[in-house]
Amino acid sequence: MHVCSLVALDSPAGQPWMPVNIHSKLMIVDDVYTTQGSANINTRSMMVDSELNICHEHADITQQLRRRLWNLHTNNLGAQDEPDMAFTAWEDIIKRNKDFSMKKQTPYAPLIEFFYDKATMADFD
């Protein structure tokens, strides 16, 4: 299993990579079912905030969405339909990005291994 996060592909060399934070929640199941939105399952989200979530079961739309997102996040290298091939491609991207980061180069692709090494937490709400 890969637990990943995203960085801006145009992050300049020699500087820390710019994290990409996405508020939307997305779940794609078996290239058929999609649910996407910003709603949380809590009282504030359902009664106070103007949050929305949509879902559908249209394989033709869902598969295209998954491929487009995976291509976007992997710099067109990881949108394979075979899970084993996609896992291997993502693993390669993650390893290359770890190496590129240590060498202070620009990202190979936006997809990086999720890692938080700070001893503090901040509340940015």
N, C-alpha and C positions, 0 to 999 in steps of 0.2 A: 504494500500500500504506500502511496505517496501522499504526504500532506504538504501542500504547496501554498505559495503566496505569489503575488505578482509585483514586478517592478516596471518602471517606464523603460521601454526599449531604447529611448534616446538619452538615457542617463549618461552624462559625460564621463569620460575616462578620468581616473585620478580622484574622483569624488565618490562619496557614498551614493549608492543607487537610490533613486526616488521610489518609495513604495507606492503602489496603486491600491487605494482603498475603495471597495465597491459596497454600497449599502444594500443593494438588491440581493435577495435570496433566490437561488435557482436550484432546481432539482430536475434532472433528466433521468428517467428510468427506462432501461432497455430500448432506447431510441424510439420510444412510443409515447410515454407520458411526460409532460412538462408542467411544472408549476414555477411561477416566477412572480416576484413582487417585493414589497418592502415591509409587509405586515409581520408583526411578531404575535405570538400567541399569548397575549396578556391584555389586561383591561385597558391600559392606556392606548395600545395600538387599535383595539377593536371599538373603543367608545370615545376617545378623545382626539387622537391624531388622525390625519387624513391618509391612512395607509391603504394599500390595495394589493391584492394578489389575484392572479389568474391561473387557470390550469386547463389543460386539454389533453386529448388522446388522439393525436394525428401524427402518425409515424412519418409521413413525408415531410412535415414541417419540423418535427422534433429532431430527426436525423440531420437535416440541413443545418439546424441551429447548433447542434452539438459539433458538427464538423467545422462550421464557421468559427465558433468560439475556440475550439481546440487549435485550429490553425492560427487564430489571432494570438493565443497565449503561448504557442510553441514556435512562432515565426515560420509557419507553414511546414512544420516537421513532425507533428504528432497527432494528426486527425485520422489515424488508421481505423478501419472498422473492426479489425481483429484485436481483441483486448490484449493478447500477449505482445503483439507488435507495438501497440500504442504504449503499453507499460514500458517496454524496452526503449522506445524512442524518448519517452518522458524521462526515464532514468538517465539516458545519455545527456539530455538537455540539462537536467539538474546537476549532474557531475561537471559538465562543461562550465555552467554558470558559477559553480562553486570555485572552480579553477580560475575563471575570468575575474571573479570578485577578489580573490586573493592576490591576483596580479594587477588589480585596480584598472582593468579594462572595461569597455562598455559591455552590457549584457549580450549574451549570445541569443537569448530569447527572453520574453517577459517572465516565464515560469521559473520560479526558484523554490528551493526547499524552505518550508516554514521553519524559522528559527528565531527565538527571542532570547537574547542574552542579557537583558537589562535587569537589574535587581529592584527596580522601582516600577510602579504603575502610574499612569496619568489618566485623569478623567477629562476628556476633551468635549463632553456633551455641553 
